Amino acid sequence: MTNNLDKHSQWGIDFLERYAKFVKERLEIEQAYAKQLRSLVKKYCPKRSKDDEPRFTSCLSFYSILNELNDYAGQREVVAEEMGHKVYGELMRYSQDLKGERKLHLQEGRKTQQYLDQCWKHMDNSKKKFERECKEAEKSQLIYERLDSDINATKSEVEKAKSQLYLRQHMVEESKNEYAAQLQNFNSEQWKHFNVAIPQIFKNLQDMDERRTVKLGEMYRSFAEVERRVIPIISKCLEGMVTAAKNVDERRDSGVVVESFKSGFEPPGDFPFEDFSQNIQRTGSDGTIGTPKTEGGKPDPKHAVGRTKNKLWLFGKKPKAPTLEDLSHLPPEQRRKKLQQRIDELNKELQKEMDQRDALNKMKDVYEKNPQMGDPGSLQPKISETICNMEKLRSEIHKNESWLAEVEGKHGSRSERRPSADVNHHAPHGRERSALPDYHWDSNSHVVGIPIINHSMLGQIDSNLISAVFNIDNNNKCSNEGTLVMNENEVLYVIEIDKGDGWTRIRKQGGEEGYVPTSYVEITLEKNRKGAVTYI
């Protein structure tokens, strides 16, 4: 019976540990599943710049589904974590407790059995001793009776045999009493063993096994509850996926495509009929149908084939155009978007440079007030470099804003062109901004010149573009070296193009060289005067 209980209790603990192993493998599957789901989401949802952000509802819905799937993976991780702590961990702790309790009960059973065996051994020894003493007493009695009946035996021999018989009989009585006591004790311990100790041990083992069974039931329930607790959140994730699917709007996506790729070109007009028989004389009776004529006998240049040829791109081969800085190779709408994007990026860079300049100036002030903290002069090169970068960025912003205004149709006629008076534009090489020329004019001259303002006028400027027309005396000379007087419609030759500082180096026909503002010249590609620059 004890061996069977030993085997059964061990089987119960082994079964509990087997279930714990099952739970461990299950949570490992959950962890691997969650990890694979997160890897899948990361694979199909890579990092993107703001320019690459999807605008189509189908793409947005897909990324919403990926986000919901990522949350779903998080819930699978929660399931694995809860199984690890509340099920697997609890089972392993309880298994250790069961092992210790089972060992204690079995040790108590072995001790009880050992004690009963010891009582039996004492009883058996006393029994054997009593048996030996009885046999010795019987021998002593036979000897005494033989000597007592023998007439040849002396009296001393008879007395000796008689005393030996008395001694043996006394020892028999003692061994008998001892045997009786040991037998009574053994019977008592045996009764306690089989009626008290062993039933109690068996009951303890039974309670332990029942508690193990109850614990397994609780762990089965906890295993299911872990799954049940995440079902509401998982349901929300699935509902989010369904909502994302419902948000797919084909018309909105089509609108995004149209907005992204519209060129801004107007549809080409009808091709005119070109009548090559106009020079042939006809009689008045000729009944031929007359052909429509354009005014002046020439085809309308607006409908020239050459003007529409390059616009038929939809299903034909798009002509390859070189990438130009002003993006004029792009369609108007695309050019406008690209220019606006470039201006925004330049403004961000300019703001960073301004913040860096302010920080350096503050640090310089701190160094000037506390020389022990650093040398203020060591910051000057960095400040100068930052200011130079700001000047370049402002020049680039102004240039791109001019191109953007041209695209948006904000430029007026040539006489209304507004030059840049941005105080942050670079002066010609080797000249400071404070040394810009200050022209003189009178009311009788008809020449359009460059308006350069003094530093005292900077506070009156509202924008980076200044449109001004001044009548400049042709005989006056600019007060600063390196710049030239401009005359209206004067033909000049480019020596060095504008490098972004707002100035172009030119040579007059008389050989005089110098700098002029780029915003007041127009490049004309004449057949006989390539590279010539004409003032407007």
C-alpha positions in Angstrom: 0.0 0.0 0.0 2.8 2.4 0.9 4.6 1.7 -2.3 1.5 2.4 -4.3 0.9 5.7 -2.5 4.6 6.5 -3.1 4.2 5.9 -6.9 0.9 7.7 -7.2 2.1 10.8 -5.3 5.2 10.9 -7.5 3.0 10.5 -10.7 0.8 13.4 -9.5 3.8 15.7 -9.2 5.2 14.5 -12.5 1.9 15.2 -14.2 1.8 18.7 -12.7 5.3 19.4 -14.0 4.3 18.0 -17.4 1.5 20.5 -17.6 3.9 23.3 -16.5 6.2 22.3 -19.4 3.2 22.5 -21.7 2.4 26.0 -20.5 6.0 27.0 -21.0 6.1 25.8 -24.6 2.8 27.5 -25.2 4.0 30.9 -23.9 7.2 30.4 -26.0 5.0 30.0 -29.0 3.1 33.2 -28.1 6.4 35.0 -27.7 7.7 33.8 -31.0 4.3 34.7 -32.7 4.4 38.2 -31.2 8.0 38.7 -32.3 7.3 37.5 -35.8 4.2 39.8 -36.0 6.3 42.8 -34.9 9.0 41.9 -37.4 6.4 41.7 -40.1 5.0 45.1 -39.2 8.4 46.6 -39.2 9.2 45.1 -42.6 6.1 46.5 -44.2 6.1 49.8 -42.4 9.6 51.2 -42.9 10.8 54.6 -41.7 9.8 57.2 -44.2 10.6 60.9 -44.6 7.7 63.4 -44.6 8.0 63.7 -48.4 7.3 60.0 -48.7 4.3 59.9 -46.4 1.4 58.2 -48.1 -1.6 60.3 -49.0 -3.8 57.6 -50.6 -6.5 56.2 -48.4 -5.6 52.7 -49.4 -2.0 53.3 -48.1 -3.2 55.1 -45.0 -5.6 52.2 -44.3 -2.9 49.7 -44.8 -0.6 51.5 -42.3 -3.5 51.7 -39.9 -3.9 48.0 -40.2 -0.2 47.5 -39.5 -0.6 49.7 -36.4 -3.5 47.6 -35.2 -1.5 44.4 -35.9 1.3 45.8 -33.9 -1.1 46.3 -31.0 -2.4 42.8 -31.5 1.2 41.5 -31.3 1.5 43.5 -28.0 -1.5 41.6 -26.6 0.0 38.3 -27.6 3.1 39.4 -25.6 0.8 40.2 -22.7 -0.7 36.7 -22.9 2.8 35.2 -22.9 3.8 37.3 -19.9 0.7 36.5 -17.9 1.1 32.8 -18.6 4.7 33.0 -17.5 3.9 34.7 -14.2 0.5 33.5 -13.2 0.5 29.9 -14.6 3.9 28.5 -15.3 5.6 30.3 -12.4 2.9 29.3 -10.0 3.0 25.7 -11.1 6.7 25.4 -10.6 6.5 27.0 -7.2 3.7 24.6 -6.2 5.5 21.6 -7.6 8.5 22.4 -5.3 6.1 22.7 -2.3 4.5 19.4 -3.2 7.8 17.7 -3.4 8.8 18.9 0.0 5.4 17.9 1.6 5.5 14.5 0.0 9.0 13.9 1.3 7.9 14.9 4.8 4.9 12.5 4.8 6.9 9.6 3.5 9.6 10.2 6.1 7.0 10.1 8.8 5.6 6.8 7.5 9.1 5.3 7.4 9.8 6.5 11.0 6.6 4.9 12.2 7.3 1.7 10.5 10.9 1.6 11.9 9.6 2.2 15.4 7.1 -0.7 15.0 9.8 -2.9 13.7 11.9 -2.0 16.7 9.1 -2.9 19.1 8.6 -6.2 17.3 12.3 -6.9 17.6 12.3 -6.3 21.3 9.3 -8.5 21.8 10.8 -11.2 19.7 14.1 -11.1 21.7 12.3 -11.3 25.0 10.2 -14.2 23.6 13.3 -16.1 22.6 15.0 -15.4 25.9 11.9 -16.7 27.8 12.0 -19.8 25.6 15.7 -20.4 26.4 15.2 -19.9 30.1 12.3 -22.4 30.1 14.4 -25.0 28.4 17.3 -24.4 30.9 14.9 -24.7 33.8 13.6 -28.0 32.4 17.1 -29.4 32.3 17.8 -28.2 35.8 14.6 -30.0 37.0 15.6 -33.3 35.3 19.1 -33.1 36.9 17.6 -32.5 40.4 15.1 -35.3 40.1 17.8 -37.7 38.9 20.2 -36.9 41.8 17.4 -36.9 44.3 16.4 -40.4 43.4 20.0 -41.6 43.2 21.0 -43.3 46.5 24.6 -42.9 45.6 24.4 -39.1 45.3 25.7 -37.1 48.1 23.6 -34.6 49.9 25.7 -31.7 48.8 25.2 -32.6 45.1 21.5 -32.8 45.7 21.4 -29.4 47.4 23.5 -27.9 44.6 21.1 -29.2 41.9 18.1 -28.0 43.9 19.6 -24.5 44.2 20.3 -24.5 40.5 16.7 -25.4 39.8 15.5 -22.6 41.9 17.7 -20.1 40.1 16.5 -21.3 36.7 12.9 -21.1 37.7 13.5 -17.5 38.9 15.1 -16.5 35.6 12.1 -18.1 33.8 9.8 -15.9 35.8 11.8 -12.8 34.9 12.0 -13.6 31.2 8.3 -14.4 31.2 7.4 -11.1 32.7 9.7 -9.2 30.3 8.3 -11.1 27.4 4.8 -10.3 28.5 5.7 -6.6 28.9 7.3 -6.5 25.4 4.4 -8.3 23.9 1.9 -5.9 25.4 4.0 -2.9 24.2 4.3 -4.3 20.7 0.6 -5.0 20.5 -0.1 -1.4 21.7 2.3 0.2 19.2 1.1 -2.0 16.4 -2.5 -0.9 17.1 -1.4 2.7 17.1 0.6 2.2 13.9 -2.3 0.7 11.9 -5.1 2.6 13.5 -3.6 6.1 14.1 -0.2 6.8 12.5 -0.6 5.1 9.1 -4.2 6.4 8.5 -3.0 9.9 9.4 -0.1 9.7 7.0 -2.4 8.3 4.3 -4.9 11.1 4.9 -2.1 13.7 4.6 -1.0 12.2 1.3 -4.6 12.1 0.1 -5.1 15.8 1.1 -1.9 16.7 -0.7 -3.0 14.8 -3.8 -6.5 16.5 -3.7 -4.9 19.9 -3.3 -2.7 19.1 -6.3 -5.8 18.2 -8.3 -7.6 21.4 -7.2 -4.5 23.5 -8.1 -4.4 22.0 -11.6 -8.0 23.0 -12.1 -7.3 26.5 -11.0 -4.3 26.7 -13.4 -6.5 25.4 -16.2 -8.9 28.2 -15.4 -6.1 30.8 -15.1 -4.8 29.6 -18.5 -8.1 30.4 -20.1 -8.6 33.7 -18.2 -5.3 35.0 -19.5 -6.7 34.6 -23.0 -10.2 36.0 -22.1 -8.8 39.2 -20.6 -7.1 40.2 -23.8 -10.1 39.4 -26.0 -11.7 42.9 -25.6 -8.5 44.6 -26.7 -8.0 42.2 -29.5 -11.6 42.8 -30.6 -10.8 46.6 -30.7 -7.8 45.9 -32.9 -9.9 43.9 -35.3 -12.5 46.6 -35.3 -9.8 49.1 -36.1 -8.8 47.0 -39.1 -12.4 46.9 -40.3 -12.7 50.6 -39.8 -9.4 51.1 -41.8 -10.9 49.0 -44.6 -14.0 51.1 -44.6 -12.0 54.3 -44.9 -10.6 53.3 -48.3 -12.0 55.9 -50.7 -11.3 55.4 -54.4 -12.5 58.9 -55.4 -10.3 60.6 -52.8 -7.3 58.6 -54.1 -8.1 59.6 -57.6 -8.2 63.2 -56.5 -4.8 62.9 -54.8 -3.3 61.4 -58.1 -4.8 64.3 -60.1 -3.5 66.9 -57.6 0.0 65.3 -57.5 0.6 64.9 -61.2 -1.4 67.7 -62.9 0.8 69.7 -65.2 -1.0 73.0 -65.4 -0.7 73.0 -69.1 -3.8 74.2 -71.1 -5.1 71.7 -73.7 -3.7 72.5 -77.2 -5.9 74.4 -79.5 -7.1 73.3 -82.9 -4.6 73.1 -85.7 -5.3 75.7 -88.4 -5.7 75.0 -92.0 -2.6 76.1 -93.9 -3.6 76.9 -97.4 -0.7 76.6 -99.8 -2.9 77.3 -102.9 -3.4 81.0 -102.1 -0.9 82.1 -104.7 -2.7 80.2 -107.5 -5.1 82.4 -109.5 -8.6 81.3 -109.7 -11.5 82.3 -112.0 -14.6 83.9 -110.7 -16.7 80.9 -111.9 -14.6 78.5 -110.0 -17.0 76.8 -107.6 -14.4 75.5 -105.2 -15.0 76.1 -101.6 -12.9 78.8 -100.1 -10.5 78.0 -97.2 -10.4 80.0 -94.0 -7.7 82.5 -93.8 -6.0 83.9 -90.8 -5.4 87.6 -90.4 -2.5 88.7 -92.6 -2.4 85.4 -94.5 -0.3 83.8 -91.8 -1.2 81.0 -89.5 -1.9 81.9 -85.9 1.3 81.5 -84.0 -0.7 80.4 -81.0 -1.6 77.3 -82.8 1.8 76.5 -84.2 2.7 72.9 -84.3 5.9 73.6 -82.5 4.2 75.0 -79.5 2.0 72.0 -78.9 4.3 69.3 -80.0 6.1 69.0 -76.7 2.8 69.0 -74.7 1.4 65.7 -76.0 3.1 63.6 -73.3 0.3 61.5 -71.9 0.7 58.4 -74.1 3.6 59.5 -76.1 7.3 59.8 -75.3 8.1 62.6 -73.0 10.9 64.7 -74.3 14.0 64.6 -72.1 14.8 68.0 -70.7 17.9 68.9 -68.6 17.4 69.5 -64.9 17.5 73.3 -64.4 18.1 75.1 -61.2 14.8 77.1 -61.6 12.9 73.9 -62.4 11.6 75.4 -65.6 11.9 72.0 -67.2 8.9 70.9 -65.1 5.2 71.5 -65.8 3.9 74.7 -64.1 2.0 73.0 -61.3 4.8 70.6 -60.5 7.3 73.4 -60.7 5.2 75.5 -58.3 5.1 72.6 -55.8 8.8 71.9 -56.0 9.7 75.6 -55.6 7.4 76.0 -52.6 8.9 72.8 -51.0 12.4 74.2 -51.7 11.6 77.5 -50.1 10.2 75.8 -47.0 13.3 73.8 -46.6 15.5 76.9 -47.0 13.5 78.7 -44.4 14.0 75.9 -42.0 17.7 76.0 -42.6 17.8 79.7 -42.2 16.0 79.5 -38.9 18.5 77.0 -37.7 21.4 79.3 -38.7 19.7 82.2 -36.9 19.2 80.2 -33.8 22.9 79.2 -33.9 23.9 82.8 -34.4 21.9 83.9 -31.4 23.3 81.1 -29.3 26.9 82.1 -30.3 26.2 85.8 -29.6 24.9 84.9 -26.1 27.9 82.7 -25.5 30.2 85.6 -26.6 28.4 88.0 -24.2 29.0 85.5 -21.4 32.7 85.2 -22.3 33.0 89.0 -22.4 31.5 89.3 -18.9 33.4 86.3 -17.6 36.7 86.1 -19.3 37.7 83.1 -17.2 35.1 81.0 -19.0 36.5 81.4 -22.4 37.9 83.7 -25.1 35.2 85.7 -26.9 37.5 86.1 -30.0 37.4 82.3 -30.5 33.7 82.5 -31.3 34.0 85.2 -34.0 35.0 82.9 -36.9 32.1 80.7 -36.2 29.7 83.7 -35.9 31.1 85.0 -39.2 30.6 81.7 -40.9 27.0 81.5 -39.6 26.2 85.0 -40.9 27.7 84.1 -44.2 25.5 81.0 -44.4 22.5 83.1 -43.5 23.3 85.5 -46.3 23.5 82.7 -48.8 20.3 81.1 -47.6 18.5 84.5 -47.8 19.8 84.9 -51.4 18.6 81.4 -52.3 15.2 82.1 -50.7 14.8 85.3 -52.6 15.8 83.7 -55.9 13.3 80.8 -55.5 10.6 83.2 -54.4 11.1 85.2 -57.6 10.8 82.0 -59.6 7.7 81.0 -57.6 6.1 84.4 -58.2 6.8 84.0 -61.9 5.0 80.7 -61.9 2.1 82.0 -60.0 1.8 84.9 -62.5 2.6 87.6 -59.9 5.3 89.2 -62.1 4.1 92.2 -64.0 5.5 93.8 -67.1 9.2 94.5 -67.5 8.8 98.1 -66.2 7.2 96.7 -63.1 9.9 94.3 -62.1 10.8 94.7 -58.5 14.4 94.3 -57.6 15.6 92.7 -54.5 16.6 95.1 -51.8 17.2 92.4 -49.2 19.8 93.9 -46.9 21.3 90.5 -46.4 22.3 90.0 -50.1 26.0 89.8 -50.8 27.8 92.8 -52.2 30.2 92.2 -55.1 33.4 90.4 -54.1 35.7 92.7 -52.1 32.9 95.2 -51.2 30.9 95.5 -48.0 27.2 95.9 -47.9 27.6 99.3 -46.4 29.5 100.3 -49.5 26.7 99.7 -52.0 26.4 102.6 -54.5 24.1 105.4 -53.8 22.9 106.9 -57.2 21.9 110.5 -57.9 19.1 111.5 -60.2 17.2 114.5 -61.5 13.7 114.9 -62.8 14.8 115.4 -66.5 16.6 112.1 -67.0 14.8 109.0 -68.5 17.2 106.3 -67.5 16.0 103.5 -65.2 18.7 102.7 -62.6 19.2 100.5 -59.5 17.8 101.8 -56.3 20.3 101.2 -53.6 19.2 102.5 -50.1 21.2 103.7 -47.2 21.3 101.9 -43.9 19.1 104.6 -42.5 16.3 103.5 -44.8 16.4 99.8 -43.9 13.7 100.1 -41.2 11.2 101.4 -43.9 11.4 98.2 -46.0 8.4 95.9 -45.7 9.6 93.0 -47.9 12.6 91.5 -49.6 11.6 92.9 -53.0 11.7 96.6 -53.7 10.2 98.0 -56.9 11.5 101.4 -57.7 12.1 103.4 -60.8 14.4 106.4 -60.7 15.5 108.8 -63.3 19.3 108.8 -63.1 21.5 111.4 -64.7 23.8 109.7 -67.2 26.7 111.9 -66.4 26.7 111.0 -62.7 29.1 108.3 -61.5 28.5 105.9 -58.7 30.3 106.9 -55.5 31.8 103.5 -54.8 34.4 101.6 -56.7 33.6 98.3 -58.5 30.1 99.2 -59.7 29.0 100.7 -63.0 26.3 103.2 -64.0 23.4 101.6 -65.9 21.8 103.0 -69.0 18.5 101.9 -70.3 18.7 99.3 -73.1 22.5 99.4 -73.0 24.1 96.2 -74.3 26.5 94.7 -71.8 28.6 91.5 -71.9 28.7 88.9 -69.1 32.1 88.2 -67.6 31.0 86.4 -64.5 27.4 85.1 -63.8 25.5 85.7 -60.6 26.7 83.2 -58.0 23.8 83.8 -55.7 24.8 87.1 -54.2 22.6 89.2 -56.5 25.4 90.7 -58.6 26.7 90.0 -62.1 30.1 91.1 -63.4 29.8 92.7 -66.9 31.9 94.6 -69.4 30.6 97.6 -71.4 31.3 98.0 -75.0 33.8 100.6 -74.1 35.8 98.1 -72.1 34.8 99.2 -68.7 34.2 96.4 -66.2 32.3 96.2 -63.0 29.3 94.8 -61.1 25.6 95.4 -61.7 22.5 94.1 -59.9 21.2 90.9 -61.5 17.6 91.8 -60.9 17.9 94.8 -63.4 19.3 93.0 -66.3 17.8 90.5 -68.7 19.8 87.9 -70.6 18.9 87.9 -74.3 20.1 85.2 -76.6 20.7 87.2 -79.8 22.3 85.5 -82.8 25.0 88.0 -83.2 25.4 88.8 -79.5 25.5 85.6 -77.4 25.7 86.2 -73.8 24.8 89.9 -74.1 22.9 91.5 -71.2 20.4 94.3 -71.8 19.2 96.6 -69.1 15.5 97.1 -68.8 
